[in-house]
């Protein structure tokens, strides 16, 4: 399983998440977006509708009905009732439940960098886990640093 750590320094979470979700959907994948913060989930819900003027990303909130049909499901729990094999942890908190997925995206900012470092170290010796660290350069492009 692959864990991608994204240090959010230049671009907002909404933009980065929309880009990743769009790529996954285009490839036939599904995504579970997890945060233990209803206000953050509501903000992401709105952003996924309006991320581009000419399109939207099909998504829904967990428990609002039709969870299994949602390509992107926003939830407080790491339970993929939409059968997602990809999970995005968007509140800066690592959850070991993410290890049950094929790929995890762990987003963090400067305020949660110490927790991200602890998660990185904690996953170092886990069998079958490939870690990647991504950071934006001065032009806004993502570069894999580790």
Buried (B, 14 or more C-beta within 10 A) or exposed (E): BBBBBBBBEBBEBBBBBBBBBBEBBEEEBBBBBBBBBEEBBEBBBEBBBEBEEEEEBEBBBBEEEEBEEBBBBBBBEBBBBBEBBBBBBBBBBBBEBBBBBEBBBBBBBEEBEEBBEEBBEEBEEEEEBEBEBBBBEEEEEBEEEE
